[in-house]
Amino acid sequence: MQSNEVRWDWCPDKATSNLEKHKVSFDLAAVALDDPWRLTRTDDDADGYREVSIAAVSDEILVIAHTDTELERYSGQMVGRIMSARKAKPFERRAYYNG
């Protein structure tokens, strides 16, 4: 998936199970990650390094777990990996709107 200057990748099987469980596609999550007002924090509870962003796309506020973007060695393009995406809970929507 190409998104402005960043390419977001993901595991196809994980994308399918995420869509079934949360009704949110990783394609939609990739578009949401272009939100200039997204809130992003490091997820200290994760086994490895990852970030969690609250971002808007259309009328939807999403919570997306992803890696930080990094420069891909051979293409020179910024690449990140989406691990999960779901609709925001009410307190997460409030956090997004309150900045």
Secondary structure, 3 states (H helix, E strand, C coil): CEECCEEEECCHHHHHHHHHHHCCCHHHHHHHCCCCCCEEEECCCCCCCCEEEEEEECCEEEEEEECCCEECCCCCCEEEEEEEEEECCHHHHHHHHHC
